[in-house]
Amino acid sequence: MDQPQELLQNITVCLCSFSDSPDTQALFSYATKDQDKEILIETVKSQDGSSWYTVYIGGVSRHFRVPDFYQEWQKICINWASETGVLAFQFNGKTLPRKVVRQGYFIKPHALVQLGRAHHEEIFFHGEIQQVYMWNSTDSVHDPPMIEWSNLSYETQGNVVLDRLPWPRYTC
């Protein structure tokens, strides 16, 4: 996959996932040689049964509480702008309260992108992931993505099955 060659000031990452695991799970990891959690998206179930997503930008986390989503596809999108540090999180089309993280920070290029695993951690995903996209802007609808689900070159590790049924098999 083509890697960004310049520092990223704005990003959008969108994906769909489906799982019934109660464990903390990694969905998307963008790790550089200097920062394992340059961009990391995890889903977490708390002891009280509440559901959360944790998003890391430059190693700093912000948490987003979401409605219970057991046995449903979840479509998430994050948008982050360096200038303001504003991190927006959309869950199934609804925007959650925005947070500020790493204002003035720049996402480094030359990254290792992993789906379903946190870089250098034993946090994996158990379920299905589809429709993964990443843009180097916060207004993603008009720009071609840097990472496009259908054009990824990848290597699979562990218990991974690639489902090559015609799209769209599921909708999210």
C-alpha positions in Angstrom: 0.0 0.0 0.0 1.2 3.5 -0.7 2.4 5.1 2.5 2.2 8.9 3.1 5.5 10.6 2.5 4.7 13.8 4.4 3.5 14.6 7.9 -0.3 14.4 8.2 -2.1 17.3 9.6 -5.7 16.0 9.2 -7.0 12.5 9.1 -10.3 10.6 8.7 -10.5 6.8 9.3 -13.7 4.9 8.6 -14.5 1.2 9.0 -17.3 -1.3 9.8 -17.0 -4.1 12.3 -19.1 -6.9 13.8 -18.2 -8.8 16.9 -19.8 -10.4 20.0 -16.6 -10.5 22.0 -16.6 -8.9 25.5 -12.8 -8.3 25.3 -10.9 -5.2 24.6 -10.2 -5.4 20.8 -8.0 -3.5 18.4 -9.7 -2.5 15.1 -7.1 -0.2 13.4 -3.5 0.4 14.1 -1.2 2.9 12.4 2.2 2.6 14.0 5.5 4.3 13.2 9.0 3.6 14.3 8.7 6.3 17.0 5.1 5.7 18.1 3.2 2.4 18.3 -0.1 4.3 18.9 0.3 7.0 16.2 -3.4 6.1 15.4 -5.1 3.3 17.2 -8.8 2.5 17.5 -10.0 0.0 20.1 -13.4 -1.1 21.3 -13.8 -1.8 25.0 -16.6 -3.3 27.2 -16.5 -2.0 30.8 -17.2 -4.1 33.8 -20.6 -2.4 34.2 -21.5 -3.5 30.6 -21.1 -0.1 29.0 -19.5 0.1 25.6 -16.6 2.4 24.7 -14.2 3.2 21.9 -10.7 4.4 22.7 -8.9 6.4 20.0 -5.2 7.2 20.3 -3.6 10.1 18.4 0.2 10.3 18.8 0.0 8.0 21.9 -2.6 10.0 23.7 -6.0 8.5 24.2 -9.6 9.8 24.3 -12.6 7.7 25.1 -16.1 7.7 23.5 -19.1 6.0 25.2 -21.4 4.5 22.6 -24.9 2.9 22.9 -24.9 -0.9 23.4 -24.3 -2.5 20.1 -24.3 -6.2 20.8 -25.0 -8.2 17.6 -25.0 -5.3 15.2 -22.6 -4.0 12.6 -20.9 -0.8 13.8 -19.8 1.9 11.3 -17.3 4.2 12.9 -15.5 7.2 11.5 -12.9 9.4 13.3 -11.8 12.8 12.1 -8.9 14.7 13.6 -7.4 18.1 12.8 -3.9 19.0 14.0 -4.5 22.8 14.1 -7.3 22.5 16.7 -6.7 19.1 18.0 -10.4 18.3 17.7 -11.2 14.6 17.5 -14.7 13.8 16.2 -16.2 10.3 16.5 -19.2 9.0 14.5 -20.9 5.8 15.6 -23.5 4.4 13.1 -24.1 7.9 11.7 -24.4 9.8 15.0 -21.7 12.2 16.0 -20.6 11.9 19.7 -19.3 14.8 21.8 -16.0 15.9 20.3 -12.7 15.8 22.3 -9.4 17.7 22.0 -6.2 15.7 21.7 -2.6 16.6 20.6 -3.3 20.1 19.2 -0.4 21.0 16.9 0.8 17.4 16.6 1.6 15.9 13.2 1.0 12.2 12.3 4.3 10.7 11.0 4.6 9.0 7.6 6.1 5.5 6.9 3.7 3.6 9.0 2.7 -0.1 9.5 -1.0 -0.4 9.3 -2.6 -3.4 11.0 -6.3 -4.4 11.1 -7.4 -6.4 14.1 -4.3 -6.0 16.1 -2.6 -3.4 18.3 1.1 -3.0 17.3 3.4 -4.7 19.9 0.5 -5.6 22.1 -1.6 -8.8 22.6 -4.8 -7.0 21.8 -6.6 -8.6 18.8 -10.0 -8.4 17.1 -12.4 -11.4 17.1 -15.1 -10.8 14.5 -15.5 -9.2 11.0 -14.0 -6.0 9.6 -14.9 -4.4 6.3 -14.9 -1.1 4.4 -11.7 0.3 5.8 -10.7 3.7 4.5 -8.2 6.4 5.5 -8.0 10.0 4.2 -5.4 12.7 4.8 -8.2 15.3 5.3 -11.2 15.8 7.5 -13.5 16.3 4.5 -13.1 12.8 3.2 -16.0 12.6 0.8 -14.3 14.4 -2.1 -10.8 13.1 -1.8 -9.4 9.8 -2.9 -8.4 7.8 0.2 -4.8 7.0 1.1 -6.0 3.6 2.2 -8.8 2.0 0.3 -10.4 -1.3 1.4 -10.4 -2.8 -2.1 -6.8 -1.8 -3.0 -4.9 -3.0 0.0 -1.8 -5.2 -0.4 -1.6 -7.2 2.8 -0.3 -10.2 4.7 -2.5 -12.3 6.9 -1.4 -13.8 10.2 -3.2 -16.0 12.7 -6.7 -17.2 12.3 -7.8 -14.9 9.5 -10.4 -15.8 6.8 -10.8 -13.6 3.7 -14.3 -13.7 2.6 -14.4 -13.2 -1.2 -18.2 -13.2 -1.6 -19.6 -10.5 -3.9 -20.0 -7.1 -2.3 -22.1 -6.0 -0.6 -22.8 -9.1 1.5 -23.5 -7.1 4.6 -24.4 -3.5 5.0 -23.3 -1.2 7.7 
